[in-house]
């Protein structure tokens, strides 16, 4: 009997050819000039889903459309798997440092090169082709399957958040699967069970009513740039911890079991050195590097500006200076509470010689964490063992996928983060790529996951 694996192998080249078609669509959500391309990418994937036997629809929003698809033939008593992904991509032009045109995908050196190959069209497409492989060989799926695909993940994701809150019944499932991540080595798959949240804040320090002549007023006016630097210098203690009172009060501490599991993650100091190029690690000495990245909250200065930065010298005391700050959050920290604590502390340390104001354009995203010891997580482990050929290790990811907290909080679904890419795939950078063998391993792993969930 011909299996889904046989079908996937026989159609491997066609699968990649189809993916190339999708990758050629420059669905850049951050640039309004590409709105039509985003719509074209949504239409393309909806057509592909309909073509394999799903029932798909394109859902208009105020910006870029959503794509929803379902196959519910397993019946009301069967498990349901929701698969999330995004079709939008980061901006890319060859002049950024690409060796080839970013929206003309090519294959060489065992890799597929092009914008969106790993983030996220390639990884999402592995799930779509897994569903096709099962439907075309068995005429059915072992579970009910739903897809929700957005076009704004790279630009805020506000419309999918709205949709989740307004249509929880349509997205109801026993588990949500997201493949928008990576691993350090192809032979060692990783399951991410925690994501950090994020909250942004812009700080502006003002002094004089306008830029002043430094010869006439220097020494009598507190320079806003200097005052800002003094404030920022007090946001951290010498040991690398955040100095904001109450910042760590709600942090969920690592258990010894977690620390043991995380220690299996293959990320060595040598890996860190190669990835960062920094002279040596910095931060909380009581925590390993991978724990600092995934399990501890941070306060980062993302940018500082003010004064004159043109050619030559302009001898002024500037009117103002500003900084952009983001805090990465971990489980149980509330974004609104954290941003208020940071504001209160900055106000308390701001000298009376200057004024400080704040701006926060978004509310922030809470951290997301799921239990490692659940039936759905065991299904994912078995899927990697059978489909990838190796048992996965667990990892906390330092970044954020904003919609995950909504899936957990609104839909009350466990979320399984099953990445099919590598850390070195250059997502968001020039020469983004995805290993061809990992794309096909992803298809096999997705097939196995649907089978494993069916027997829970």
N, C-alpha and C positions, 0 to 999 in steps of 0.2 A: 504494500500500500504506500502510495506517495505521501510523504509527510510535509508538514509546514516547513521544516528545515530543508527538505529536498527542493521545494518550490522556491524558497528564498535563495538557495544556491544557484538554481537554474536561471533565476531572473535577476541575479546580482547586478549584472551590467545594466539592464533596463532600469532597475531601481536607481542606480547612480545617474543615469541619463536623465531620468525624470527630476531628480534632485537638482541637477545642473540647470534645468529649465527654471525651477523655482529660484535658484540662487542668482540667476541673471536679472531678476526683478529687483531694482534698487529701492527696497521698501524702507526708507530712512524716515522714521517717525518724528525725529527731532526737527525736521526741516519741512515747513508747510509747502514748499515747492514740490515735494515728493508725495503729496496726498494721493494723487491718482495712482502712483506706483504702489502705495500701500493697499489701496483698494484692489489693484490688479493682483497683488500677492494673496490677498484674502480670497478673491474669486478663484485663483488658481488652486489653492489648497482645498477649497470647498469642492471644486470640480473633481479633484483627485479622490477625495473622500467619497463622493457620490459614486465615482467610477469603480471603487473597490467593494461597494455594497453597503456603505453607511448611508444614513439620511442626514445630509448636511445643509446648513443654511448660513447665509451671511447676514449678520445683525448690524444695522447701521447704529452709529453713535454720534456724538457731537464732533468727534475727530475721526479716528480710524476704526473701521468696523471690527467686530468680533466674528469668529467662526465657531458655530456649534454643530456637532454631529453626534449621532447616537445609533447604536444597534442594540436593541432590547430583546432580541430573539431568544435569549437564554431563559426568559420568563421571570415572573415577579419573585419567585423564591430563590433565584440565583443571586450570587454576589454581583455588585456593580463596581467597575473601575472607572474613575474619572482621570483622563490624561490631559495635562495642561502643557502649553508651550506658547511661544510667540514667534510671529513671522517678521516683526520689524527688526532692523539691524542698525548698527552704528554707522555714522558717515564714513566714507572711504573714497579716496582718490589716489591714483598711482603716485602722485607727487609726495604723498605722506611717507614713502619708503617702500612701496609695494614693488616686487619684482615683475609682476604681471598686472593686468587690469583687474581690479578687485571684483568687478561684476561680470567677469568672463572666466568662470571656473575652469580649472585645468587639473589633470591628474599627472603627478610625477613623483618619483621617489616613494611610492606606496602611500601617497597622501593626496587628498583633494584640497585644492587651494582656492580661496575666494571668501568674500565677506558673507558671513552667515553660515559657513560650513559647520562650525561648532557652536556658535551662539546666534540662533538656536535652531535654525532650520534643519541642519543635519541630524542633530540628536532627536528632535521631534519626529522627523521623517522616519527614523528607525522604528518608532512605535506604529506609525501609519502602515509601514510595509510589513510589520509583524501581524497586524490585524488582517491585511490583505492575504498574507501567506496562509493564515488559518482559514479564512473564509473561502479561499479558492481551492483548498485541498479537502476541508472537512465540511464545507457548506454552512458552518456555524462557528460561533465562538464559545469557549467554555464558560464565559461570564458575560454579563451585559457590559458594554463599553460606551463611554461618552468622551468626547473631546471638547475642550474649550480652549480656543486659540485666540490670543489678543495681538494687537498691533501697536501697543503703546508701552511695552515693558521697558524700553530704553528711554522713555520720555514721561514717566510718571505713573502710568497705569491707572488713571482715575476712573476710566469708563468700565474696566472690568471689575474694579472694586464696587462701583455702583451697581453693576449687573449682579454680582454675587449677593449683595444685600437685598436686591429687589426680586431675585428669582432663585432663592435657595432650593426650592423644590425641583426645579429643572436640573440642577447640578447635584442633586442628592446621590450619594454613592457610599460604598463601604470604605473606600480608600482613594486617595488622589496620588498620582504618580507624576513627578516632574523630572525631566532629564535636561538640566541646564547647568551642569557642573562638570567637574573634572577630577582626575586622579594624577598622582605623581608618576606612576609607572604602569605601562599597559598590562603587565602581568599581575598587578595588585589592584583590583577594583575597590572602590570606596563608597560607603553609604554615609551621606551627611545627615545627621539627626538633629542638628541645631544650626540656626542662622542668627547672626546678630542683627538687631534692629538699628535704626539710625534716626537722628534728629538734627536738623541744621539750625544755625543761628548766625546772623550777621551783626557785628558790633561796630558802632561808629563812635569815635572819640572826637569831640570838637573843642576848640579853644578860642582863638580870636575870631572876630567877625569876618575876617578875610585873610589871605596870605599877607604876611607882614615882612618888612625889610629886616633882615637878621642883624644888621649893624645898628639899627635904630631901636629895635625892641628885643633882640636876643639877650637872654639872661634875665629878662623881667617877665616873659611869657612862657608858661610851661608848654613846651613843644608837644602837640598832640601825637606825633609819631613816637617820641620818647615815652610819653605817658602810656600809649598803647603797648609799647614794648615792655614797660614795667608791669603793666597789668598781666600781659600774657606770660611773663616770666614767673608769675605767682600762681598760675593755674595748675602747675605740677610741683610736687615735692622732689627733693634730690633723688629719692629712691625710685622715681618714675611713676608713682601713684598720683592720681588726680587729687588736687588739694581742695576741691569743692566740698564743703561740709554736707554730709548726707548722701554723697554720690554713690557710695557702695552699700547703703543700708538695705536695699531690696535685692541685692545680687544673690541668685541661687548658687550656692557653693558647689564645687565639684565633689562628688563622692569618690571614695577610693576605688570603687568598681569602675567608675568612668575614667579615672586617671589611668588605670591599668589598661582599659580598652583603647584609650586614645594614644597610649604609648606605643601601640602597634602600628600607628599611622606612619608610613614611610616618608617622614620629612626630617631630614638630618640637618645639623648645623651647616654642613657643606651645601645642602640644597638651598638653605636660606641664604647663604653667602652668594651662591651663584644667581639666585633670583633677585636679590636686592642690590648687590654690589656695595653695601654699606660696610664700614670698617669692622664693626662688631655689634652684637645685639644690645638693645636698650630696653628698659622696662622693668617690670616687677620680677625681681630675682627669685622669688619663691615659686614662680611658675615657669614651666618649660616654654620654649618658643611657641610650639603649636598650641599650648594652653593660653598664652598671651593673645594669640591671634584669634582664637575661636571662643574662649571661655571667659574672657575678662572684658569689661567695658573700657572704652577709651575716650579721650577728649583730644581731638586733632585740630591743629591750626592749618586750614587748607589754603589760606592765602592772606597776605597783608599788603596794603597799598596806602599811598598818600604822598603828598609833596610832589617834587619835580623829578622826572626820570628821563629827560631828554638829553641831547648832547650838551657838553659843557656844564657849567655850574649856574644855578639860580639861587642866590643867597637869600633864602626866605625862612621864616617860621610858618609852616603850612597851617591852613585853616582847620583841616581835619585829617584823620587817618581812620582806616577801617580794616577789619579782619573778618574772614569767613571761618566759621567753626562748625565741625560736626562731631557728634558723640555717637560712637558705636555702642549699642546696648545689648545686654544679655537677658536671659529669661527672668521674668518678674519685675524688670525695670519698666516704669511707665514713662513714655516719651514726654508727655506734658509736664510731669513732675520734674524730670531731669532738666528740661530746658528752663524751668522756673528756678531750680536750685542754682543753675549756672548764672542766670541773670542776677539773682540775689547776691551771689558771691562777688560777681564782677562789680556790681554797684557798691558793695561794701568796701572793696579795695581801690575804687576809683578815687584819686585825689580830688580835693575840692577846687583845684586849679583848672580842671577841665570838666566837661559834661559827657555822659555816655548815653547812647540810645541803642535800641535793639530792633531788629527786623527778622521775622521768621515767616517765610512765604508758604511753607507746608507744615503740617502737623507732625510729620515724622512717622516712622514705622516701628512697631514693637518687635522684639525678638521672637523667634519661633523655635520651639523645641518639642520633640516627640520622644516617647519612651523607646528605648532600644529593645526591650524585652516584650514584644507584642507579637501576636500571630501574623500580622501583616509584615512586620519586619522580618520574621522568620521566613515568610514567603519570598521576600526580596533576597535574603541570604541564599536560599535554595536556588532561586532563579539565576543568580550570578554563578553559583557552583556548577549548574547544569548548562547554562547558556554561554557563560564567559570562560568557564573552565578553571575558576579560582574562587576561594572563599573571600568575601570582602572584609575589610576592616572598617571601623567607625571613625568619623571625623566631625568636628565642629567647624563650620565655615565662618570665616571672619566677615564676609559680605552679607548682603541682604537680597532676598527675592520678596518684594513687598506683599504680593498676593498670598504668600504662604500663611501669614497671620490671619488673613480673612478666611482661608479654607479651614484653618483650625478653629477660629473663634466663631464664625458665622455658620459654616456648613458642618462643624463638629466632626470633621473627617481627619483620620490620621493621614499624614503626608509622607510619602517615601521619595527621597531625593536620590535618584539612580543616574549618576553621570556616566556618559559614554565618551568623554573627551579626555585630553591630557592638559595638565597645567601649562604646558609649553605650546599650546595651540594658538597663542597670540590673539585670543579673543579681545576685541576692542582695539587691537593694534594692527599695524601693517602685516601683510602676509599671513592672515588668519588661515588655518587649515584644520583638517580632520583626517586622522589615519583611516585608510580604507578598511583595514581589517577590523578596526574598532567600530566603524559604522555597521559592519555585518555582524560583529559580536553583539552589538546593541540590539539588532533585530532578533537574534536568537535568545537573548536575555529577556526581551520583552515578551516573546512567545512563552517562555518558561514561566514568567511571572503571572501571566493570565492563567496558566494551567495550575500553578501553585495556589493562587487565590481561590480557584474554583473548588478545591478540595478542603478548604478550611472549615 
